[in-house]
Amino acid sequence: MGILVICSYRPKPGWEEEARLLMQGHVPLLRSHGLITERLEVQGVAANGELVEIFEWESVEKSRGAPTIAEIGTHWKAMGEVMDFVPLSELPEALHPFAHFNPI
C-alpha cells in the first residue's frame, strides 16, 4: 500500500510562475523514477497563492530514497530556490475542517 502525501509550498515573491511550473513537473519526475503510484495527483492554489499537491508514494522506503537520485535532488533544489516548503498547517485554508483550494 502506498503513502499519501500532501505537499504545501509558498512561492517566493516574483517567482510564482516558476514555482507553479516546477510543481507541475514534480510528479511526472517522481513517476518516471518509479517512486510514486499511478494514482492521479491533485494540485491546487490557495487564495493567497500558496500551492498544494497531493500524490501517493509507492512506499515509505521509496520516499526516503528519492533524495539519493541526482535528477530529483536537482529538481528539489530548483524548487527550493523559488518557493519555501511549508507545513500544511501554515496555510489559512488548513484552519477549516474542509479546506478549499482552486484546482490547477
MARBA-3410 file (N, C-alpha, C, O; in Angstrom, 1 decimal):
104
0.8,-1.2,0.0,0.0,0.0,0.0,0.9,1.2,0.0,1.9,1.3,0.7 ~ 0.5,2.3,-0.7,1.2,3.5,-0.8,1.0,4.4,0.3,0.3,4.1,1.3 ~ 1.7,5.5,0.3,1.6,6.6,1.3,1.2,7.9,0.7,1.9,8.4,-0.2 ~ 0.0,8.4,1.1,-0.5,9.6,0.6,0.2,10.8,1.2,0.5,10.8,2.4 ~ 0.6,11.8,0.4,1.3,12.9,0.9,0.7,14.2,0.4,0.2,14.3,-0.7
0.6,15.2,1.3,0.1,16.5,0.9,1.3,17.4,1.1,1.8,17.6,2.2 ~ 1.7,18.0,0.0,2.9,19.0,0.0,2.3,20.4,-0.1,1.3,20.6,-0.8 ~ 2.9,21.3,0.6,2.5,22.7,0.5,3.7,23.6,0.3,4.7,23.4,1.0 ~ 3.5,24.6,-0.6,4.7,25.4,-1.0,4.2,26.9,-1.0,3.1,27.2,-1.3 ~ 5.1,27.7,-0.6,4.9,29.2,-0.6,5.9,29.8,-1.6,7.1,29.9,-1.3
5.4,30.2,-2.8,6.2,30.8,-3.8,6.9,32.1,-3.3,6.2,32.8,-2.6 ~ 8.1,32.3,-3.6,8.8,33.5,-3.2,8.3,34.6,-4.1,8.0,34.4,-5.3 ~ 8.2,35.8,-3.5,7.7,37.0,-4.3,8.5,37.1,-5.7,9.7,37.1,-5.7 ~ 7.7,37.2,-6.7,8.3,37.4,-8.1,8.6,36.0,-8.8,8.9,36.0,-9.9 ~ 8.4,34.9,-8.1,8.7,33.6,-8.6,7.5,32.7,-8.7,7.7,31.5,-8.8
6.3,33.3,-8.7,5.1,32.5,-8.7,5.0,31.6,-9.9,4.6,30.4,-9.7 ~ 5.2,32.1,-11.1,5.1,31.3,-12.3,6.1,30.2,-12.3,5.8,29.0,-12.7 ~ 7.3,30.5,-12.0,8.4,29.4,-12.0,8.0,28.3,-10.9,8.3,27.2,-11.2 ~ 7.5,28.8,-9.8,7.1,27.8,-8.7,6.1,26.9,-9.2,6.1,25.7,-9.0 ~ 5.1,27.4,-9.9,4.0,26.6,-10.4,4.5,25.6,-11.5,4.1,24.5,-11.5
5.4,26.1,-12.4,5.9,25.2,-13.4,6.8,24.1,-12.8,6.7,22.9,-13.2 ~ 7.6,24.4,-11.8,8.4,23.3,-11.1,7.5,22.3,-10.4,7.7,21.1,-10.5 ~ 6.4,22.8,-9.8,5.5,21.9,-9.1,4.8,21.0,-10.1,4.7,19.8,-9.9 ~ 4.4,21.6,-11.3,3.8,20.8,-12.3,4.7,19.7,-12.9,4.2,18.6,-13.3 ~ 6.0,19.9,-12.8,7.0,18.9,-13.3,7.4,17.9,-12.2,8.0,16.9,-12.5
7.0,18.1,-11.0,7.4,17.3,-9.9,6.9,15.9,-9.9,7.7,14.9,-9.9 ~ 5.6,15.7,-10.0,5.0,14.4,-10.1,5.5,13.6,-11.3,5.9,12.4,-11.1 ~ 5.5,14.1,-12.5,6.0,13.3,-13.6,7.4,12.9,-13.4,7.8,11.7,-13.8 ~ 8.3,13.7,-12.8,9.6,13.3,-12.5,9.7,12.1,-11.5,10.4,11.2,-11.7 ~ 9.0,12.3,-10.4,8.9,11.2,-9.4,8.4,9.9,-10.1,8.9,8.8,-9.8
7.4,10.0,-10.9,6.8,8.8,-11.5,7.7,8.2,-12.5,7.8,7.0,-12.6 ~ 8.5,9.0,-13.2,9.5,8.5,-14.2,10.6,7.6,-13.5,11.2,6.8,-14.1 ~ 10.8,7.8,-12.2,11.7,7.0,-11.4,11.1,5.9,-10.7,11.7,5.2,-9.9 ~ 9.8,5.7,-10.9,9.0,4.6,-10.2,8.8,4.8,-8.7,8.7,3.8,-8.0 ~ 8.8,6.0,-8.3,8.7,6.3,-6.9,7.3,6.5,-6.4,7.0,6.4,-5.2
6.4,6.9,-7.3,5.0,7.1,-6.9,4.1,6.3,-7.7,4.4,5.8,-8.8 ~ 2.9,6.1,-7.2,1.9,5.2,-7.9,1.3,6.0,-9.1,1.6,7.1,-9.3 ~ 0.4,5.2,-9.8,-0.3,5.8,-10.9,-1.5,6.6,-10.5,-2.2,7.2,-11.3 ~ -1.8,6.6,-9.2,-3.0,7.4,-8.7,-2.8,8.9,-9.2,-1.7,9.4,-9.1 ~ -3.8,9.4,-9.7,-3.8,10.8,-10.2,-3.4,11.8,-9.1,-4.0,11.7,-8.0
-2.5,12.7,-9.4,-2.2,13.7,-8.4,-3.2,14.8,-8.5,-3.9,14.9,-9.5 ~ -3.3,15.6,-7.4,-4.1,16.8,-7.4,-3.3,17.9,-7.0,-2.5,17.9,-6.1 ~ -3.4,19.0,-7.8,-2.6,20.2,-7.5,-3.6,21.4,-7.4,-4.6,21.5,-8.1 ~ -3.3,22.3,-6.5,-4.2,23.4,-6.3,-3.4,24.6,-5.8,-2.3,24.6,-5.5 ~ -4.2,25.7,-5.7,-3.6,27.0,-5.2,-4.6,27.6,-4.2,-5.8,27.6,-4.4
-4.0,28.1,-3.1,-4.8,28.7,-2.1,-5.1,30.2,-2.5,-4.6,30.7,-3.4 ~ -6.0,30.8,-1.7,-6.4,32.2,-2.0,-5.2,33.1,-2.0,-5.3,34.1,-2.8 ~ -4.2,32.9,-1.2,-3.1,33.8,-1.1,-1.9,33.4,-2.1,-0.9,33.9,-2.0 ~ -2.2,32.4,-3.0,-1.2,32.0,-3.9,-0.3,30.8,-3.5,0.5,30.3,-4.3 ~ -0.4,30.3,-2.3,0.3,29.2,-1.9,-0.2,27.9,-2.6,-1.3,27.9,-3.0
0.7,27.0,-2.9,0.4,25.8,-3.7,0.3,24.6,-2.9,1.0,24.4,-1.8 ~ -0.5,23.6,-3.3,-0.6,22.3,-2.7,-0.6,21.3,-3.8,-1.1,21.5,-4.9 ~ 0.0,20.1,-3.5,-0.1,19.0,-4.4,-0.2,17.7,-3.5,0.4,17.6,-2.4 ~ -1.0,16.8,-4.0,-1.3,15.5,-3.3,-1.0,14.4,-4.3,-1.4,14.4,-5.4 ~ -0.2,13.5,-3.8,0.2,12.3,-4.6,0.5,11.1,-3.6,0.5,11.3,-2.4
0.7,10.0,-4.2,0.9,8.8,-3.4,2.3,8.1,-3.7,2.6,7.7,-4.9 ~ 3.1,8.1,-2.7,4.4,7.4,-2.8,4.1,5.9,-2.9,3.1,5.4,-2.4 ~ 5.0,5.2,-3.6,4.8,3.7,-3.7,5.0,3.1,-2.3,4.4,2.1,-1.9 ~ 6.0,3.7,-1.5,6.3,3.2,-0.2,7.1,4.2,0.6,7.6,5.2,0.0 ~ 7.2,4.0,1.9,8.0,4.9,2.7,9.4,4.8,2.3,10.1,5.8,2.2
9.9,3.6,2.0,11.3,3.4,1.6,11.6,4.2,0.3,12.6,4.8,0.2 ~ 10.7,4.2,-0.7,10.9,4.9,-1.9,10.9,6.4,-1.7,11.7,7.2,-2.3 ~ 10.1,6.9,-0.7,10.1,8.3,-0.4,11.4,8.7,0.2,11.9,9.8,-0.1 ~ 11.9,7.9,1.0,13.2,8.2,1.7,14.4,8.1,0.8,15.4,8.7,1.0 ~ 14.2,7.3,-0.3,15.3,7.1,-1.2,15.4,8.2,-2.3,16.4,8.3,-3.0
14.3,8.9,-2.5,14.2,9.9,-3.5,15.3,10.9,-3.6,15.8,11.2,-4.6 ~ 15.8,11.4,-2.4,16.8,12.4,-2.4,18.2,11.9,-2.9,19.0,12.7,-3.3 ~ 18.3,10.6,-3.0,19.6,10.0,-3.5,19.7,10.0,-5.0,20.7,9.7,-5.6 ~ 18.5,10.3,-5.7,18.5,10.3,-7.1,18.9,11.7,-7.6,18.2,12.7,-7.3 ~ 20.0,11.8,-8.3,20.5,13.1,-8.7,19.5,14.1,-9.3,19.4,15.2,-9.0
18.8,13.5,-10.3,17.8,14.3,-11.0,16.7,14.9,-10.1,16.3,16.1,-10.3 ~ 16.3,14.1,-9.1,15.3,14.6,-8.2,15.9,15.6,-7.2,15.3,16.6,-6.9 ~ 17.1,15.3,-6.8,17.8,16.3,-5.9,17.9,17.7,-6.6,17.7,18.7,-6.0 ~ 18.3,17.6,-7.9,18.4,18.9,-8.6,17.1,19.6,-8.7,17.0,20.8,-8.6 ~ 16.0,18.8,-9.0,14.7,19.4,-9.1,14.2,20.0,-7.8,13.7,21.2,-7.7
14.5,19.3,-6.7,14.1,19.8,-5.4,14.9,21.1,-5.0,14.3,22.0,-4.4 ~ 16.1,21.1,-5.4,16.9,22.3,-5.2,16.4,23.5,-5.9,16.3,24.6,-5.4 ~ 16.0,23.3,-7.2,15.4,24.3,-8.0,14.1,24.8,-7.4,13.8,26.0,-7.4 ~ 13.3,23.9,-6.9,12.1,24.2,-6.2,12.3,25.1,-5.0,11.7,26.1,-4.8 ~ 13.4,24.7,-4.2,13.7,25.5,-3.0,14.2,26.9,-3.3,14.2,27.7,-2.4
14.7,27.1,-4.5,15.1,28.5,-4.9,14.0,29.4,-5.1,14.2,30.6,-5.0 ~ 12.8,28.9,-5.5,11.7,29.8,-5.9,10.5,29.6,-5.0,9.5,30.4,-5.1 ~ 10.6,28.7,-4.0,9.5,28.5,-3.1,10.0,27.9,-1.8,11.0,27.3,-1.7 ~ 9.2,28.2,-0.7,9.5,27.6,0.6,8.6,26.4,0.7,7.4,26.4,0.4 ~ 9.1,25.3,1.3,8.3,24.1,1.7,7.8,24.4,3.1,8.5,24.6,4.0
6.5,24.5,3.2,5.8,24.9,4.4,4.9,23.9,4.9,4.3,23.1,4.1 ~ 4.7,23.8,6.3,3.7,22.8,6.8,2.3,23.2,6.3,2.0,24.4,6.2 ~ 1.6,22.2,6.0,0.2,22.5,5.6,-0.6,23.3,6.6,-1.4,24.1,6.3 ~ -0.2,23.2,7.9,-0.9,23.9,9.0,-0.7,25.5,8.8,-1.4,26.2,9.5 ~ 0.3,25.9,8.0,0.6,27.3,7.9,-0.3,27.9,6.8,-0.4,29.2,6.7
-1.0,27.1,6.0,-2.0,27.7,5.0,-3.3,28.0,5.7,-3.8,27.2,6.4 ~ -3.8,29.2,5.5,-5.0,29.7,6.2,-6.2,28.7,5.9,-7.0,28.5,6.8 ~ -6.2,28.0,4.8,-7.3,27.1,4.5,-7.3,25.9,5.4,-8.3,25.3,5.7 ~ -6.1,25.6,5.9,-6.0,24.4,6.8,-6.6,24.6,8.2,-6.8,23.7,8.9 ~ -7.1,25.8,8.5,-7.8,26.1,9.7,-9.2,25.7,9.7,-9.9,25.7,10.7
-9.7,25.3,8.5,-11.1,24.9,8.3,-11.2,23.4,8.1,-10.3,22.8,7.6 ~ -12.3,22.8,8.7,-12.4,21.3,8.5,-12.4,20.9,7.1,-12.0,19.8,6.8 ~ -12.9,21.7,6.2,-13.0,21.4,4.8,-12.2,22.5,4.0,-12.8,23.4,3.5 ~ -10.9,22.3,3.9,-10.1,23.3,3.3,-10.3,23.3,1.8,-10.4,22.3,1.1 ~ -10.5,24.5,1.3,-10.8,24.7,-0.2,-9.6,25.3,-0.9,-9.0,26.2,-0.4
-9.3,24.7,-2.0,-8.2,25.2,-2.9,-8.8,25.3,-4.3,-9.6,24.5,-4.7 ~ -8.3,26.2,-5.1,-8.6,26.2,-6.5,-7.8,25.2,-7.3,-6.5,25.2,-7.1 ~ -8.4,24.4,-8.1,-7.6,23.4,-8.8,-6.7,24.1,-9.9,-7.0,25.1,-10.4 ~ -5.6,23.5,-10.1,-4.7,23.9,-11.2,-4.8,23.0,-12.4,-4.2,23.1,-13.4
END
